[in-house]
Amino acid sequence: MAAVSHDLDFLDPETAAGVTVLYDGDDTMDTGDIAERVETLAEWVPDADALPPVVNIGEW
């Protein structure tokens, strides 16, 4: 399971236990851009279990 968020609370391992967080610190990013980055990430790493607990999708 993965969650997309710009909320810093999700960077706390206790808050996000068992969930991969796709983090975007820029809460003004267009939703289309976010979707494109998530899609690109899914192409690069098709198995979500292979992702680290936090993936910063905002600084590519």
Sequence and secondary structure as in RCSB ss.txt:
>XXXX:A:sequence
MAAVSHDLDFLDPETAAGVTVLYDGDDTMDTGDIAERVETLAEWVPDADALPPVVNIGEW
>XXXX:A:secstr
 EEEE  GGGGSTTTTTT EEEE S TTS HHHHHHHHHHHHHH   GGGS SEEE S  
